[in-house]
Amino acid sequence: MSAIDELKSISTKKHVVTSIEYDCPSQEKEDEVFDTVQGILKHHLDEVAKITYDLETENKVKVEVTQNL
């Protein structure tokens, strides 16, 4: 069992936060990430406690998803 699995196995209410930083060399790539976030909100809203989309420095997009477990 991995360290993450051990932590997930504790029986109490919890949230898992996933942070992904994308290198987006073009507006099209930024749009692709944004469209994916919108799709998650449309099709998986019941799985997500919180989702953020941040334009970081030039050519970087950070998405953070908090899931209920």
C-alpha positions, 0 to 999 in steps of 0.5 A, spaced: 500 500 500 502 506 498 503 512 502 497 516 499 493 510 500 494 509 507 492 516 508 486 515 504 484 509 508 483 513 514 475 513 516 474 520 516 471 526 512 477 528 507 478 532 501 484 531 496 487 537 493 490 536 486 494 541 483 497 541 476 501 547 472 501 547 465 506 550 460 501 553 455 506 556 449 499 559 446 492 562 447 490 555 444 493 551 449 490 556 455 483 555 451 484 547 451 485 547 459 480 552 460 475 548 456 477 542 460 475 545 466 469 548 464 467 540 462 469 538 469 464 543 472 459 541 467 459 533 467 463 532 474 460 537 479 458 532 484 465 530 485 468 536 486 468 541 492 472 546 489 476 548 482 480 554 481 483 556 474 489 561 475 493 564 469 500 565 473 506 568 469 506 568 462 505 561 459 503 558 465 496 556 467 495 553 474 489 548 476 487 546 483 481 541 484 479 539 491 475 532 491 470 530 496 472 523 498 
